Amino acid sequence: MEGQQKPIKLLKTSKMILPSIDEMRISVLIEDSTNLSKPELITKHGLSFYLETKAIGVSSNILIDAGPAPDISLRNAINMNLDLKKVDSIFLTHGHYDHSGAILKILEHINRPVPVVAHPEIFNAKIAYKPKLTSIGLTCDSSDIRSNGGILFLARNSFKITKGIITTGEIQRTTDFENVIGLWTIKNDLLIEDIMLDEQSLLMNIKNKGLIIVIGCGHPGIINIIRHAKKITGIKKIHSIIGGMHLVNYDIRKIKVIVKELSKIDFNAIYPCHCTGTKAINQLLTSFGERCMPIQTGSILKF
């Protein structure tokens, strides 16, 4: 198919045991779209989720991405009655500024050592042409994160954060209709296409319901992510897919191909946001009706 990328050699995957969690609440701290029912919240291009779970008597509070700007993250948290000082760990889905720009101020606000889980290539150069050369990567380095209290856990493989919550690790690319275009990085002193090996998702197994997949931007492809999640967990039933799906720059033909593939997957609900794009969200709504529920800044999901 046109635009197909060459096969990518990735870390060999191995199955992870994923115990079920009893309950989960995910609050959308920052997202691109305005929530008219919550005018006190600020919206901006970017993403941050506050995840609260309970599993076998253990409560966990995880910040998934930090959003683009610290003043927005901290202000929205206050207005949503979310205490970021309770964060147990931070998971950065990938190394773009709109998901990581507030990381240092948030660590400073937490004011104690806290694990920061990510892929080791998260600090690599991230480049786009808009149309001029533009850096879209982290605005800090690993030493900045450490000096602000972050304890870095950088892993390419699936990583257990707490009971019932794991990262995907590097996501296997198996489709011929999902690819990363227009992004660049520098490796071995060479400018090359960035295939976003550093982007990971978060996985949870809700008791008696199935797998929940929380996605940052979905650069590796929503179908690739779902297939990979099912493969490494062995869980076939997908309860919910939540997050950015990076279909905003896809033409309608490719969007329809992806939506058709999604229709073959057994899932209960899909919650698109951020970089999914209006065209794709409309297609998802048309195909899945009430099973598709777009989310925005201030949305709260309970499972």
C-alpha positions, -999 to 999 in steps of 0.1 A, spaced: 0 0 0 12 36 -7 31 50 22 40 16 37 71 17 57 98 -10 58 95 -37 84 109 -26 118 131 -48 139 118 -45 175 125 -60 208 111 -96 209 79 -95 229 71 -119 258 38 -124 276 31 -105 308 8 -117 335 -17 -89 341 -38 -94 373 -72 -77 373 -79 -44 391 -111 -38 410 -118 -2 401 -104 26 381 -110 63 375 -93 84 348 -95 122 348 -86 142 317 -63 169 331 -54 184 298 -67 179 262 -71 200 231 -109 206 232 -129 230 254 -153 216 279 -183 240 278 -196 226 311 -163 234 328 -152 269 318 -128 272 346 -105 246 329 -78 256 304 -74 237 271 -43 235 250 -29 211 224 -15 183 245 -26 155 268 -24 145 305 -45 119 324 -47 113 361 -53 76 368 -65 62 401 -69 25 406 -76 0 433 -63 -36 431 -63 -62 459 -64 -34 486 -36 -14 469 -45 21 457 -24 38 430 -22 73 415 -4 76 382 1 107 361 0 96 324 18 124 305 22 159 319 7 182 293 24 210 274 27 237 301 30 236 339 7 265 347 -22 247 329 -15 213 345 -13 226 380 -42 250 377 -65 224 361 -56 199 388 -67 224 415 -100 231 397 -106 194 393 -98 187 430 -69 165 419 -40 164 443 -9 159 422 11 155 454 -5 121 457 11 109 425 29 76 430 45 75 396 46 93 362 44 75 329 55 94 298 40 78 267 66 94 243 90 123 240 69 151 224 66 185 242 28 184 243 29 154 265 59 163 286 63 201 288 51 204 324 72 175 338 97 195 358 72 218 375 50 188 384 80 170 399 89 202 418 52 204 430 52 168 442 84 176 461 96 140 468 113 113 448 88 97 423 94 71 396 92 83 360 87 54 335 94 58 298 113 44 268 151 51 267 147 70 234 124 95 249 152 121 251 162 117 215 159 147 192 123 151 179 120 172 148 93 184 125 91 210 97 63 235 102 74 244 75 107 254 91 129 232 113 112 229 146 120 210 178 90 191 192 108 171 218 113 174 255 125 207 267 146 191 295 170 162 297 174 132 321 196 152 345 169 178 349 143 152 357 166 136 383 175 169 399 138 176 403 132 143 421 123 120 392 137 85 394 140 74 358 130 39 348 138 37 311 128 3 295 122 -9 260 102 -39 271 69 -41 290 73 -27 325 51 -33 356 43 0 373 20 -14 400 -5 -42 406 -25 -46 375 -8 -19 354 19 -24 328 34 -6 299 33 -21 264 70 -17 258 79 -12 222 49 -17 200 51 -43 172 41 -29 138 21 -55 119 -2 -35 97 5 -21 62 -19 8 65 -5 26 96 27 45 95 45 75 109 52 103 85 66 138 88 86 132 120 124 131 122 152 124 147 190 122 148 208 89 154 245 82 150 249 118 137 224 112 109 190 129 104 165 100 98 128 94 99 114 90 134 93 59 136 85 67 172 99 36 188 97 55 221 59 56 221 42 32 245 7 28 259 -6 17 294 -26 -15 300 -50 -25 327 -72 -55 332 -106 -45 348 -121 -73 368 -148 -92 348 -147 -66 320 -115 -69 300 -85 -49 289 -82 -11 290 -57 5 267 -46 41 275 -29 58 245 -9 90 244 -8 98 207 -11 65 188 18 72 164 25 34 161 -11 30 149 -42 22 169 -46 -13 153 -9 -21 160 -14 -10 196 -44 -32 202 -29 -62 185 3 -58 206 -17 -53 238 -36 -85 233 -5 -104 223 16 -95 254 -13 -99 279 -31 -129 263 -64 -110 270 -87 -111 240 -115 -90 253 -110 -53 250 -131 -32 274 -120 3 265 -96 22 243 -88 57 256 -67 85 242 -51 101 211 -51 80 180 -32 102 156 -55 101 127 -57 138 123 -34 139 92 -48 107 76 -70 111 45 -106 97 47 -97 66 27 -71 55 53 -93 65 82 -121 42 68 -96 13 65 -86 17 101 -122 21 113 -131 -11 93 -103 -30 111 -115 -16 145 -150 -30 137 -134 -65 137 -122 -61 172 -144 -70 202 -145 -39 224 -171 -22 246 -161 15 242 -137 38 225 -129 73 239 -110 93 213 -93 127 219 -63 149 213 -48 141 179 -75 118 166 -90 146 145 -126 156 136 -128 135 105 -118 103 123 -140 110 153 -170 115 130 -162 81 113 -159 65 147 -192 79 158 -209 68 126 -195 32 129 -198 26 166 -226 49 177 -229 50 215 -198 29 219 -178 60 208 -176 88 234 -151 116 226 -135 130 257 -121 164 265 -104 185 293 -123 177 325 -139 144 314 -139 117 341 -143 80 333 -151 54 360 -148 17 356 
